Amino acid sequence: MSPRSREILDGLRGLRALTERQLEAAKALDGASLQALQVERVALLQGLERLAAEPPPREDRPVIDGEARLLQAVEARLAAVSRVVLDVLDRVVPGRPVPRYGRSGLVLP
């Protein structure tokens, strides 16, 4: 595996681990941790975007694609839990403002 592909793979693994921590924070309704983890997530994503600007060598793609699928599965679980939490909050606190997120993943003012 090329050094750049190794960096991409490590970045995807780090992002998956961070997303799993976000999932646990969402389940615990720990907003402060979620916010801090989101800042970390944005930094990791920016690093991955720079690395992925050029495709990895063909022979490294199956391993990278496999890790990307694992990340997508964790992100789907996080999205599902987030929807449930927001639905519950809508019932408990109707009319509350819903946060909007920018392209970077951070909450807009």
LINVEN-V806969 format. One record per helix or strand of 3 or more residues. SS is the DSSP state (~ for helix, > for strand). FROM is the first residue (numbers start at 1). TO is the last residue. If there is no record, write none. Layout:
ss: <SS/SS>
from: <FROM/FROM>
to: <TO/TO>
This chain:
ss: <~/~/~>
from: <3/31/58>
to: <27/51/92>
